[in-house]
């Protein structure tokens, strides 16, 4: 009887030491096929944000069937400012690699002083939904958009507004400076339709711009 008792006692004392000496996963571990693979880290949603400042070109509007340039509309004035173009904001969320859906907000304006001293100001503002495509995920990008547009004419205390719809095409290049920071150069052309015309309100307009700006794109 002593031998079995001694064997039981000896085995009970040796079991913990034996278990500690086993490599991880050897004893009591589930078979390899039952182990759950680690879930991969979720990929972050990619976005870009940009803005820019530059100059406009080719600004003109059609009044009663007659196409008139911004220069013609400001004829007989002094202190004429340059035609300024502002990319207020461009934003996009990646729908698939290289393709972003978002918005593009821009404004174009030019001012002068009439001979009677009144200030005269012309402005086109665009509020567009836009798709931006980076063919190689960086560098060159192309953009197209459509949305709402507004033409504003201000002379002295009189302001005329015309609202309508517009279209946008653009191309640009985002030069990586460091990390997500880029220097961008964008050239765009826009067209607007206002659905009515009078001496002071246009039927349509068009204008282009060149923007030097900043883009944040991881």
BELMO-V342430 format. One record per residue. N is the residue number from 1. RES is the residue in three letters. SS is DSSP state (alpha for helix, beta for strand, coil for the rest). PHI is phi in degrees with one decimal (* if undefined). D_CENTER is the distance of its C-alpha to the mean C-alpha in Angstrom with 2 decimals. Layout:
BEGIN
n=N res=RES ss=SS phi=PHI d_center=D_CENTER
n=N res=RES ss=SS phi=PHI d_center=D_CENTER
END
This chain:
BEGIN
n=1 res=UNK ss=coil phi=* d_center=86.25
n=2 res=UNK ss=alpha phi=-67.6 d_center=85.25
n=3 res=UNK ss=alpha phi=-63.7 d_center=83.40
n=4 res=UNK ss=alpha phi=-58.6 d_center=80.98
n=5 res=UNK ss=alpha phi=-62.6 d_center=80.42
n=6 res=UNK ss=alpha phi=-63.3 d_center=79.77
n=7 res=UNK ss=alpha phi=-62.4 d_center=77.44
n=8 res=UNK ss=alpha phi=-62.1 d_center=75.43
n=9 res=UNK ss=alpha phi=-63.3 d_center=75.28
n=10 res=UNK ss=alpha phi=-63.7 d_center=74.37
n=11 res=UNK ss=alpha phi=-67.2 d_center=71.61
n=12 res=UNK ss=alpha phi=-65.7 d_center=70.16
n=13 res=UNK ss=alpha phi=-77.4 d_center=70.09
n=14 res=UNK ss=alpha phi=-83.1 d_center=68.65
n=15 res=UNK ss=alpha phi=-59.1 d_center=65.88
n=16 res=UNK ss=alpha phi=-60.0 d_center=63.47
n=17 res=UNK ss=alpha phi=-64.2 d_center=63.99
n=18 res=UNK ss=alpha phi=-66.3 d_center=63.49
n=19 res=UNK ss=alpha phi=-64.3 d_center=60.26
n=20 res=UNK ss=alpha phi=-67.1 d_center=58.89
n=21 res=UNK ss=alpha phi=-80.4 d_center=59.82
n=22 res=UNK ss=coil phi=-76.2 d_center=57.84
n=23 res=UNK ss=coil phi=-65.4 d_center=54.44
n=24 res=UNK ss=coil phi=-59.4 d_center=51.34
n=25 res=UNK ss=coil phi=85.2 d_center=50.89
n=26 res=UNK ss=coil phi=-79.6 d_center=54.48
n=27 res=UNK ss=coil phi=-109.7 d_center=56.20
n=28 res=UNK ss=coil phi=73.5 d_center=54.82
n=29 res=UNK ss=coil phi=-88.3 d_center=51.39
n=30 res=UNK ss=coil phi=-68.0 d_center=50.05
n=31 res=UNK ss=coil phi=-56.7 d_center=50.22
n=32 res=UNK ss=alpha phi=-54.2 d_center=47.26
n=33 res=UNK ss=alpha phi=-69.0 d_center=46.37
n=34 res=UNK ss=alpha phi=-87.9 d_center=46.02
n=35 res=UNK ss=coil phi=-72.1 d_center=43.52
n=36 res=UNK ss=coil phi=-85.2 d_center=39.97
n=37 res=UNK ss=coil phi=-68.4 d_center=37.28
n=38 res=UNK ss=coil phi=-66.3 d_center=34.74
n=39 res=UNK ss=coil phi=-74.0 d_center=31.46
n=40 res=UNK ss=coil phi=-67.2 d_center=28.52
n=41 res=UNK ss=coil phi=-66.6 d_center=25.85
n=42 res=UNK ss=coil phi=-67.2 d_center=22.91
n=43 res=UNK ss=coil phi=-76.2 d_center=19.79
n=44 res=UNK ss=coil phi=-72.6 d_center=16.89
n=45 res=UNK ss=coil phi=-67.6 d_center=13.75
n=46 res=UNK ss=coil phi=-90.4 d_center=11.08
n=47 res=UNK ss=beta phi=-138.9 d_center=7.56
n=48 res=UNK ss=beta phi=-139.0 d_center=5.28
n=49 res=UNK ss=beta phi=-136.6 d_center=4.75
n=50 res=UNK ss=beta phi=-147.9 d_center=5.87
n=51 res=UNK ss=beta phi=-159.2 d_center=8.53
n=52 res=UNK ss=beta phi=-163.3 d_center=11.55
n=53 res=UNK ss=beta phi=-137.5 d_center=15.04
n=54 res=UNK ss=beta phi=-171.0 d_center=17.34
n=55 res=UNK ss=beta phi=-123.4 d_center=19.78
n=56 res=UNK ss=beta phi=-97.5 d_center=20.11
n=57 res=UNK ss=beta phi=-151.1 d_center=22.55
n=58 res=UNK ss=beta phi=66.4 d_center=24.47
n=59 res=UNK ss=beta phi=-69.9 d_center=24.17
n=60 res=UNK ss=beta phi=-157.2 d_center=26.75
n=61 res=UNK ss=beta phi=-139.6 d_center=27.74
n=62 res=UNK ss=beta phi=-109.3 d_center=30.53
n=63 res=UNK ss=beta phi=-115.3 d_center=33.26
n=64 res=UNK ss=coil phi=50.6 d_center=36.11
n=65 res=UNK ss=coil phi=82.9 d_center=35.45
n=66 res=UNK ss=beta phi=-110.0 d_center=35.38
n=67 res=UNK ss=beta phi=-83.7 d_center=32.35
n=68 res=UNK ss=beta phi=-128.2 d_center=32.12
n=69 res=UNK ss=beta phi=-76.4 d_center=29.97
n=70 res=UNK ss=alpha phi=-60.2 d_center=28.64
n=71 res=UNK ss=alpha phi=-60.8 d_center=31.44
n=72 res=UNK ss=alpha phi=-65.2 d_center=33.98
n=73 res=UNK ss=alpha phi=-68.2 d_center=32.85
n=74 res=UNK ss=coil phi=-104.4 d_center=33.33
n=75 res=UNK ss=coil phi=-62.8 d_center=36.65
n=76 res=UNK ss=coil phi=78.2 d_center=39.48
n=77 res=UNK ss=beta phi=-114.9 d_center=37.36
n=78 res=UNK ss=beta phi=-124.6 d_center=37.28
n=79 res=UNK ss=coil phi=53.0 d_center=34.90
n=80 res=UNK ss=coil phi=-71.3 d_center=32.07
n=81 res=UNK ss=coil phi=-84.7 d_center=28.78
n=82 res=UNK ss=coil phi=-65.4 d_center=26.32
n=83 res=UNK ss=coil phi=-80.2 d_center=23.65
n=84 res=UNK ss=beta phi=-91.1 d_center=20.70
n=85 res=UNK ss=beta phi=-122.0 d_center=17.03
n=86 res=UNK ss=beta phi=-128.4 d_center=14.32
n=87 res=UNK ss=beta phi=-89.2 d_center=10.54
n=88 res=UNK ss=beta phi=-61.1 d_center=10.61
n=89 res=UNK ss=beta phi=-165.1 d_center=7.01
n=90 res=UNK ss=beta phi=-127.1 d_center=3.49
n=91 res=UNK ss=beta phi=-145.6 d_center=2.10
n=92 res=UNK ss=beta phi=-151.0 d_center=3.78
n=93 res=UNK ss=beta phi=-115.2 d_center=7.49
n=94 res=UNK ss=beta phi=-65.9 d_center=9.89
n=95 res=UNK ss=beta phi=-91.3 d_center=12.49
n=96 res=UNK ss=beta phi=-159.3 d_center=14.58
n=97 res=UNK ss=coil phi=-52.6 d_center=14.69
n=98 res=UNK ss=coil phi=89.1 d_center=12.31
n=99 res=UNK ss=beta phi=-113.4 d_center=10.81
n=100 res=UNK ss=beta phi=-121.6 d_center=7.57
n=101 res=UNK ss=beta phi=-112.0 d_center=7.66
n=102 res=UNK ss=beta phi=-174.0 d_center=5.71
n=103 res=UNK ss=beta phi=-132.8 d_center=5.94
n=104 res=UNK ss=beta phi=-143.1 d_center=6.51
n=105 res=UNK ss=beta phi=-114.3 d_center=9.39
n=106 res=UNK ss=beta phi=-144.3 d_center=11.93
n=107 res=UNK ss=beta phi=-144.5 d_center=15.63
n=108 res=UNK ss=beta phi=-130.9 d_center=18.61
n=109 res=UNK ss=beta phi=-149.7 d_center=22.00
n=110 res=UNK ss=beta phi=-146.7 d_center=25.46
n=111 res=UNK ss=beta phi=-129.3 d_center=28.59
n=112 res=UNK ss=beta phi=-159.9 d_center=32.31
n=113 res=UNK ss=beta phi=-116.5 d_center=35.68
n=114 res=UNK ss=beta phi=-71.5 d_center=38.19
n=115 res=UNK ss=coil phi=-63.2 d_center=41.86
n=116 res=UNK ss=coil phi=-84.7 d_center=42.82
n=117 res=UNK ss=coil phi=95.7 d_center=40.40
n=118 res=UNK ss=coil phi=-70.9 d_center=37.78
n=119 res=UNK ss=beta phi=-81.7 d_center=34.13
n=120 res=UNK ss=beta phi=-123.2 d_center=32.19
n=121 res=UNK ss=beta phi=-137.1 d_center=28.41
n=122 res=UNK ss=beta phi=-115.8 d_center=26.23
n=123 res=UNK ss=beta phi=-151.4 d_center=22.60
n=124 res=UNK ss=beta phi=-120.2 d_center=20.02
n=125 res=UNK ss=beta phi=-123.6 d_center=17.03
n=126 res=UNK ss=beta phi=-121.4 d_center=14.36
n=127 res=UNK ss=beta phi=-123.7 d_center=12.60
n=128 res=UNK ss=beta phi=-112.9 d_center=10.90
n=129 res=UNK ss=beta phi=-84.5 d_center=9.73
n=130 res=UNK ss=beta phi=-143.4 d_center=8.06
n=131 res=UNK ss=beta phi=-111.9 d_center=8.51
n=132 res=UNK ss=beta phi=-119.6 d_center=7.39
n=133 res=UNK ss=beta phi=-120.3 d_center=10.49
n=134 res=UNK ss=coil phi=-103.3 d_center=11.75
n=135 res=UNK ss=coil phi=-57.0 d_center=15.50
n=136 res=UNK ss=coil phi=-117.6 d_center=16.71
n=137 res=UNK ss=coil phi=69.3 d_center=13.99
n=138 res=UNK ss=coil phi=-154.8 d_center=13.74
n=139 res=UNK ss=beta phi=75.8 d_center=14.45
n=140 res=UNK ss=beta phi=-61.9 d_center=14.15
n=141 res=UNK ss=beta phi=-142.6 d_center=11.22
n=142 res=UNK ss=beta phi=-123.4 d_center=11.60
n=143 res=UNK ss=beta phi=-141.1 d_center=9.69
n=144 res=UNK ss=beta phi=-136.7 d_center=11.54
n=145 res=UNK ss=beta phi=-159.9 d_center=11.39
n=146 res=UNK ss=beta phi=-156.2 d_center=14.02
n=147 res=UNK ss=beta phi=168.0 d_center=14.92
n=148 res=UNK ss=beta phi=-98.5 d_center=16.99
n=149 res=UNK ss=beta phi=-136.1 d_center=18.17
n=150 res=UNK ss=beta phi=-140.9 d_center=20.81
n=151 res=UNK ss=beta phi=-111.4 d_center=23.40
n=152 res=UNK ss=beta phi=-124.0 d_center=25.30
n=153 res=UNK ss=beta phi=-125.3 d_center=28.59
n=154 res=UNK ss=beta phi=-122.6 d_center=30.36
n=155 res=UNK ss=beta phi=-130.8 d_center=33.92
n=156 res=UNK ss=coil phi=61.2 d_center=35.85
n=157 res=UNK ss=coil phi=-97.9 d_center=35.82
n=158 res=UNK ss=beta phi=-103.3 d_center=34.80
n=159 res=UNK ss=beta phi=-126.9 d_center=31.27
n=160 res=UNK ss=beta phi=-115.7 d_center=30.36
n=161 res=UNK ss=beta phi=-115.6 d_center=27.24
n=162 res=UNK ss=beta phi=-131.8 d_center=26.31
n=163 res=UNK ss=beta phi=-108.8 d_center=23.67
n=164 res=UNK ss=beta phi=-167.4 d_center=22.56
n=165 res=UNK ss=beta phi=-120.8 d_center=19.93
n=166 res=UNK ss=beta phi=-146.7 d_center=17.83
n=167 res=UNK ss=beta phi=-128.1 d_center=16.29
n=168 res=UNK ss=beta phi=-138.3 d_center=13.78
n=169 res=UNK ss=beta phi=-130.9 d_center=13.99
n=170 res=UNK ss=beta phi=-154.6 d_center=12.51
n=171 res=UNK ss=beta phi=-142.4 d_center=13.07
n=172 res=UNK ss=beta phi=-162.3 d_center=12.43
n=173 res=UNK ss=beta phi=-142.0 d_center=13.33
n=174 res=UNK ss=beta phi=-108.1 d_center=12.11
n=175 res=UNK ss=beta phi=-91.9 d_center=15.45
n=176 res=UNK ss=beta phi=-70.0 d_center=15.95
n=177 res=UNK ss=beta phi=-92.7 d_center=18.04
n=178 res=UNK ss=beta phi=-165.7 d_center=18.80
n=179 res=UNK ss=coil phi=57.2 d_center=17.50
n=180 res=UNK ss=coil phi=-91.1 d_center=13.76
n=181 res=UNK ss=beta phi=-92.8 d_center=13.79
n=182 res=UNK ss=beta phi=-131.8 d_center=12.91
n=183 res=UNK ss=beta phi=-97.7 d_center=13.93
n=184 res=UNK ss=beta phi=-116.4 d_center=11.90
n=185 res=UNK ss=beta phi=-129.4 d_center=13.64
n=186 res=UNK ss=beta phi=-130.5 d_center=12.29
n=187 res=UNK ss=beta phi=-119.0 d_center=14.77
n=188 res=UNK ss=beta phi=-138.8 d_center=14.23
n=189 res=UNK ss=beta phi=-132.2 d_center=16.80
n=190 res=UNK ss=beta phi=-129.7 d_center=16.91
n=191 res=UNK ss=beta phi=-130.9 d_center=19.87
n=192 res=UNK ss=beta phi=-130.5 d_center=21.02
n=193 res=UNK ss=beta phi=-132.0 d_center=24.01
n=194 res=UNK ss=coil phi=-111.8 d_center=25.80
n=195 res=UNK ss=coil phi=71.1 d_center=28.79
n=196 res=UNK ss=coil phi=-171.6 d_center=31.49
n=197 res=UNK ss=coil phi=-149.3 d_center=33.04
n=198 res=UNK ss=coil phi=-154.8 d_center=35.58
n=199 res=UNK ss=coil phi=-64.0 d_center=36.71
n=200 res=UNK ss=coil phi=-108.9 d_center=33.99
n=201 res=UNK ss=coil phi=-115.9 d_center=31.27
n=202 res=UNK ss=coil phi=-82.7 d_center=29.58
n=203 res=UNK ss=coil phi=-86.3 d_center=29.41
n=204 res=UNK ss=beta phi=-157.8 d_center=26.34
n=205 res=UNK ss=beta phi=-157.3 d_center=24.39
n=206 res=UNK ss=beta phi=-153.2 d_center=22.16
n=207 res=UNK ss=beta phi=-164.3 d_center=20.43
n=208 res=UNK ss=beta phi=-124.5 d_center=18.42
n=209 res=UNK ss=beta phi=-155.5 d_center=16.81
n=210 res=UNK ss=beta phi=-121.9 d_center=16.35
n=211 res=UNK ss=beta phi=-119.9 d_center=13.98
n=212 res=UNK ss=beta phi=-106.1 d_center=14.66
n=213 res=UNK ss=beta phi=-151.2 d_center=12.19
n=214 res=UNK ss=beta phi=-120.7 d_center=11.07
n=215 res=UNK ss=beta phi=-133.2 d_center=8.46
n=216 res=UNK ss=beta phi=-104.4 d_center=9.18
n=217 res=UNK ss=beta phi=-148.4 d_center=9.27
n=218 res=UNK ss=coil phi=-65.1 d_center=12.53
END
